[in-house]
Amino acid sequence: MMGWTDGYGWMGLGWIFMALFWVLIILGIVALLRWLGMGGNGSRDVPRKTPLEILQERYARGEIEREEYEQKRRDLEG
């Protein structure tokens, strides 16, 4: 008698390692494609707002008063 593995030992589980190998290869390719698609820096070409645009948005939302807006705008422009 050869036991429960019928003489194959760990080789009987070879298909599991082969499946795991291919899953890792496919995941690696997907990760590489996603990384390349994002330009390698993790951003998706999101337009950056300038400090003046942020200030204008804060004023438009009513977060700051006109005097504070004018002072900060002068500071940013000059």
N, CA and C atoms as an extended XYZ file, in Angstrom:
234
Properties=species:S:1:pos:R:3:atomname:S:1:resname:S:1:resid:I:1 pbc="F F F"
N         0.840       -1.187        0.000 N   MET     1
C         0.000        0.000        0.000 CA  MET     1
C         0.881        1.246        0.000 C   MET     1
N         0.456        2.222       -0.722 N   MET     2
C         1.209        3.460       -0.836 CA  MET     2
C         0.654        4.562        0.064 C   MET     2
N        -0.472        4.373        0.675 N   GLY     3
C        -1.052        5.415        1.520 CA  GLY     3
C        -2.126        6.184        0.776 C   GLY     3
N        -2.531        7.284        1.371 N   TRP     4
C        -3.649        8.043        0.812 CA  TRP     4
C        -3.302        8.776       -0.478 C   TRP     4
N        -2.018        8.953       -0.789 N   THR     5
C        -1.635        9.693       -1.989 CA  THR     5
C        -1.403        8.791       -3.189 C   THR     5
N        -1.512        7.504       -3.007 N   ASP     6
C        -1.295        6.553       -4.098 CA  ASP     6
C         0.062        6.713       -4.752 C   ASP     6
N         1.053        7.121       -3.976 N   GLY     7
C         2.416        7.191       -4.482 CA  GLY     7
C         2.782        8.494       -5.151 C   GLY     7
N         1.871        9.430       -5.272 N   TYR     8
C         2.191       10.680       -5.948 CA  TYR     8
C         2.764       11.734       -4.996 C   TYR     8
N         2.556       11.615       -3.720 N   GLY     9
C         3.073       12.587       -2.755 CA  GLY     9
C         2.517       13.965       -3.025 C   GLY     9
N         3.388       14.970       -2.956 N   TRP    10
C         2.969       16.354       -3.202 CA  TRP    10
C         2.657       16.618       -4.670 C   TRP    10
N         3.086       15.747       -5.537 N   MET    11
C         2.815       15.939       -6.960 CA  MET    11
C         1.324       15.861       -7.260 C   MET    11
N         0.569       15.207       -6.422 N   GLY    12
C        -0.872       15.147       -6.620 CA  GLY    12
C        -1.533       16.503       -6.456 C   GLY    12
N        -0.847       17.426       -5.780 N   LEU    13
C        -1.368       18.776       -5.580 CA  LEU    13
C        -0.775       19.770       -6.580 C   LEU    13
N        -0.072       19.291       -7.560 N   GLY    14
C         0.577       20.160       -8.539 CA  GLY    14
C        -0.388       21.070       -9.268 C   GLY    14
N        -1.592       20.620       -9.519 N   TRP    15
C        -2.564       21.445      -10.239 CA  TRP    15
C        -2.940       22.686       -9.439 C   TRP    15
N        -2.898       22.580       -8.105 N   ILE    16
C        -3.198       23.750       -7.272 CA  ILE    16
C        -2.110       24.808       -7.438 C   ILE    16
N        -0.858       24.367       -7.442 N   PHE    17
C         0.246       25.311       -7.612 CA  PHE    17
C         0.243       25.914       -9.009 C   PHE    17
N        -0.118       25.134      -10.005 N   MET    18
C        -0.182       25.660      -11.365 CA  MET    18
C        -1.294       26.700      -11.481 C   MET    18
N        -2.462       26.435      -10.877 N   ALA    19
C        -3.563       27.395      -10.902 CA  ALA    19
C        -3.169       28.667      -10.163 C   ALA    19
N        -2.518       28.522       -9.019 N   LEU    20
C        -2.062       29.680       -8.251 CA  LEU    20
C        -1.051       30.499       -9.054 C   LEU    20
N        -0.165       29.824       -9.740 N   PHE    21
C         0.829       30.488      -10.582 CA  PHE    21
C         0.139       31.361      -11.637 C   PHE    21
N        -0.841       30.799      -12.333 N   TRP    22
C        -1.516       31.551      -13.394 CA  TRP    22
C        -2.362       32.696      -12.828 C   TRP    22
N        -2.967       32.494      -11.678 N   VAL    23
C        -3.729       33.580      -11.049 CA  VAL    23
C        -2.792       34.739      -10.711 C   VAL    23
N        -1.626       34.432      -10.167 N   LEU    24
C        -0.658       35.478       -9.838 CA  LEU    24
C        -0.147       36.191      -11.087 C   LEU    24
N         0.074       35.460      -12.152 N   ILE    25
C         0.517       36.075      -13.408 CA  ILE    25
C        -0.557       37.032      -13.931 C   ILE    25
N        -1.802       36.587      -13.941 N   ILE    26
C        -2.888       37.425      -14.445 CA  ILE    26
C        -3.073       38.667      -13.575 C   ILE    26
N        -3.021       38.500      -12.256 N   LEU    27
C        -3.139       39.649      -11.359 CA  LEU    27
C        -1.992       40.638      -11.560 C   LEU    27
N        -0.806       40.116      -11.808 N   GLY    28
C         0.342       40.979      -12.064 CA  GLY    28
C         0.167       41.784      -13.337 C   GLY    28
N        -0.350       41.166      -14.378 N   ILE    29
C        -0.584       41.866      -15.638 CA  ILE    29
C        -1.656       42.940      -15.458 C   ILE    29
N        -2.732       42.604      -14.763 N   VAL    30
C        -3.796       43.588      -14.510 CA  VAL    30
C        -3.255       44.767      -13.714 C   VAL    30
N        -2.463       44.496      -12.684 N   ALA    31
C        -1.890       45.576      -11.875 CA  ALA    31
C        -0.972       46.454      -12.719 C   ALA    31
N        -0.175       45.838      -13.576 N   LEU    32
C         0.728       46.593      -14.445 CA  LEU    32
C        -0.059       47.478      -15.405 C   LEU    32
N        -1.106       46.943      -16.000 N   LEU    33
C        -1.919       47.726      -16.930 CA  LEU    33
C        -2.608       48.889      -16.229 C   LEU    33
N        -3.096       48.656      -15.025 N   ARG    34
C        -3.727       49.747      -14.275 CA  ARG    34
C        -2.706       50.815      -13.926 C   ARG    34
N        -1.515       50.403      -13.538 N   TRP    35
C        -0.465       51.351      -13.177 CA  TRP    35
C        -0.056       52.178      -14.387 C   TRP    35
N         0.083       51.531      -15.534 N   LEU    36
C         0.444       52.249      -16.748 CA  LEU    36
C        -0.676       53.177      -17.193 C   LEU    36
N        -1.909       52.763      -16.993 N   GLY    37
C        -3.046       53.586      -17.370 CA  GLY    37
C        -3.164       54.850      -16.544 C   GLY    37
N        -2.619       54.835      -15.348 N   MET    38
C        -2.673       56.004      -14.469 CA  MET    38
C        -1.412       56.838      -14.583 C   MET    38
N        -0.568       56.533      -15.515 N   GLY    39
C         0.648       57.307      -15.674 CA  GLY    39
C         1.698       56.986      -14.637 C   GLY    39
N         1.477       55.977      -13.841 N   GLY    40
C         2.455       55.556      -12.866 CA  GLY    40
C         2.471       56.364      -11.587 C   GLY    40
N         1.653       57.413      -11.502 N   ASN    41
C         1.706       58.233      -10.297 CA  ASN    41
C         0.448       58.142       -9.449 C   ASN    41
N        -0.510       57.338       -9.860 N   GLY    42
C        -1.692       57.130       -9.044 CA  GLY    42
C        -2.802       58.138       -9.244 C   GLY    42
N        -2.619       59.090      -10.149 N   SER    43
C        -3.681       60.066      -10.394 CA  SER    43
C        -4.254       59.855      -11.783 C   SER    43
N        -5.454       60.290      -11.959 N   ARG    44
C        -6.125       60.120      -13.252 CA  ARG    44
C        -6.336       61.471      -13.926 C   ARG    44
N        -5.288       62.213      -14.115 N   ASP    45
C        -5.348       63.497      -14.797 CA  ASP    45
C        -6.439       64.401      -14.229 C   ASP    45
N        -6.522       64.442      -12.920 N   VAL    46
C        -7.476       65.319      -12.256 CA  VAL    46
C        -6.912       66.734      -12.341 C   VAL    46
N        -7.691       67.649      -12.909 N   PRO    47
C        -7.167       69.017      -12.992 CA  PRO    47
C        -7.001       69.618      -11.602 C   PRO    47
N        -5.853       70.177      -11.351 N   ARG    48
C        -5.561       70.785      -10.054 CA  ARG    48
C        -6.111       72.203      -10.034 C   ARG    48
N        -6.703       72.579       -8.922 N   LYS    49
C        -7.224       73.928       -8.771 CA  LYS    49
C        -6.112       74.825       -8.255 C   LYS    49
N        -6.111       76.042       -8.759 N   THR    50
C        -5.150       77.017       -8.274 CA  THR    50
C        -5.651       77.564       -6.936 C   THR    50
N        -4.762       78.133       -6.156 N   PRO    51
C        -5.200       78.726       -4.887 CA  PRO    51
C        -6.264       79.813       -5.090 C   PRO    51
N        -6.162       80.548       -6.183 N   LEU    52
C        -7.154       81.588       -6.452 CA  LEU    52
C        -8.528       80.976       -6.736 C   LEU    52
N        -8.561       79.866       -7.469 N   GLU    53
C        -9.834       79.188       -7.737 CA  GLU    53
C       -10.462       78.664       -6.444 C   GLU    53
N        -9.634       78.131       -5.572 N   ILE    54
C       -10.139       77.639       -4.286 CA  ILE    54
C       -10.699       78.803       -3.476 C   ILE    54
N        -9.991       79.916       -3.489 N   LEU    55
C       -10.458       81.105       -2.768 CA  LEU    55
C       -11.791       81.585       -3.334 C   LEU    55
N       -11.921       81.617       -4.648 N   GLN    56
C       -13.168       82.041       -5.280 CA  GLN    56
C       -14.315       81.108       -4.909 C   GLN    56
N       -14.052       79.821       -4.849 N   GLU    57
C       -15.094       78.868       -4.453 CA  GLU    57
C       -15.530       79.083       -3.005 C   GLU    57
N       -14.566       79.341       -2.132 N   ARG    58
C       -14.904       79.588       -0.722 CA  ARG    58
C       -15.761       80.839       -0.578 C   ARG    58
N       -15.433       81.856       -1.352 N   TYR    59
C       -16.219       83.094       -1.312 CA  TYR    59
C       -17.620       82.844       -1.875 C   TYR    59
N       -17.698       82.084       -2.953 N   ALA    60
C       -19.001       81.797       -3.568 CA  ALA    60
C       -19.889       80.978       -2.630 C   ALA    60
N       -19.298       80.109       -1.833 N   ARG    61
C       -20.077       79.297       -0.889 CA  ARG    61
C       -20.447       80.081        0.372 C   ARG    61
N       -19.865       81.253        0.526 N   GLY    62
C       -20.170       82.062        1.699 CA  GLY    62
C       -19.325       81.713        2.909 C   GLY    62
N       -18.231       81.016        2.699 N   GLU    63
C       -17.368       80.637        3.821 CA  GLU    63
C       -16.560       81.819        4.339 C   GLU    63
N       -16.282       82.777        3.462 N   ILE    64
C       -15.512       83.956        3.865 CA  ILE    64
C       -16.254       85.207        3.387 C   ILE    64
N       -15.990       86.325        4.066 N   GLU    65
C       -16.620       87.600        3.724 CA  GLU    65
C       -15.822       88.281        2.609 C   GLU    65
N       -16.430       89.321        2.053 N   ARG    66
C       -15.816       90.033        0.924 CA  ARG    66
C       -14.451       90.624        1.302 C   ARG    66
N       -14.360       91.213        2.478 N   GLU    67
C       -13.101       91.829        2.886 CA  GLU    67
C       -11.981       90.793        2.972 C   GLU    67
N       -12.299       89.658        3.574 N   GLU    68
C       -11.293       88.595        3.677 CA  GLU    68
C       -10.922       88.070        2.291 C   GLU    68
N       -11.932       87.953        1.414 N   TYR    69
C       -11.674       87.484        0.045 CA  TYR    69
C       -10.732       88.439       -0.674 C   TYR    69
N       -11.037       89.734       -0.594 N   GLU    70
C       -10.210       90.740       -1.278 CA  GLU    70
C        -8.771       90.725       -0.751 C   GLU    70
N        -8.617       90.625        0.572 N   GLN    71
C        -7.277       90.614        1.158 CA  GLN    71
C        -6.488       89.392        0.694 C   GLN    71
N        -7.104       88.245        0.745 N   LYS    72
C        -6.413       87.011        0.339 CA  LYS    72
C        -6.124       87.009       -1.163 C   LYS    72
N        -7.034       87.589       -1.954 N   ARG    73
C        -6.795       87.656       -3.394 CA  ARG    73
C        -5.581       88.540       -3.701 C   ARG    73
N        -5.505       89.682       -2.998 N   ARG    74
C        -4.337       90.550       -3.183 CA  ARG    74
C        -3.050       89.838       -2.763 C   ARG    74
N        -3.122       89.084       -1.662 N   ASP    75
C        -1.941       88.334       -1.211 CA  ASP    75
C        -1.505       87.299       -2.250 C   ASP    75
N        -2.470       86.641       -2.847 N   LEU    76
C        -2.141       85.609       -3.835 CA  LEU    76
C        -1.624       86.189       -5.146 C   LEU    76
N        -2.163       87.318       -5.542 N   GLU    77
C        -1.775       87.910       -6.812 CA  GLU    77
C        -0.482       88.715       -6.725 C   GLU    77
N        -0.129       89.134       -5.538 N   GLY    78
C         0.986       90.048       -5.508 CA  GLY    78
C         2.122       89.715       -4.680 C   GLY    78
